[in-house]
Amino acid sequence: MTWELFSIIGTIAFAVSGAIVAMEEEYDIFGVYILGMATAFGGGALRNLLIGYPVEAFWKQDVLFQIALLSMTIIFLFPHKLMKHWKRWENITDAIGLSAFSIQGALYAQKLNLPLSATIVAAVLTGTGGGVIRDVLAKRKPLVLRAEVYAFWTILAGFAVGTNLVAAPIHMYLLFIVIVVCRMLSIYYNWHLPIKSLTNSSKSIDS
């Protein structure tokens, strides 16, 4: 039940995130659906490919596909005045999707009895893969490569689940909330990993 719930939460959040980015880029409704679906399911597809799970399992998610389509339709039909703060909506939905899918990816690996390293990789791919595909399709530099601390939170989720530090459902939900809060704090306080620029040394961050 926990795995299914995180799948639903992540699908809704990333479908909405992809739809918002598509509308920011002024894509038509077809582009909104394509970008939303790529964001919602891209990370899981990449994970399945790399951990050796049958690719056809991707197409056996009828309920999640329907949930994603419904979510994108609702956000597309939202009155414009309720969507004035596009960026805030995008950041919140992305943080929710990142958290839910990183935990879901880790749980997926645990179901297959994969080692800790594979569990962490599954968490990272599931949590960030859809966002990378979204940003590439929108011709943006991927968040995971440039933004505030991002992928680290997926590593944290994978480690916590893979080492059984977090096992009970209630602890999974608490971990979900912690990751969302940490992601939003990293945006608010502009936390970054070290950066070294070769074009402008004044922009380098050495600590």
Protein Blocks (a to p, Z undefined) as FASTA:
>chain_A
ZZmmmmmmmmmmmmmmmmmmmmmnopafklmmmmmmmmmmmmmmmmmmmnopafklmmmm
mkmmmmmmmmmmmmmmpcfklmmmmmlmmmmmmmmmmmmmmmmmmmmmmmnopafklmmm
mmmmmmmmmmmmmmmmnopacfklmmccfklmmmmmmmmmmnomambfklmmmmmmmmmm
mmmmmmmnopacddddfkbmklpcfZZ
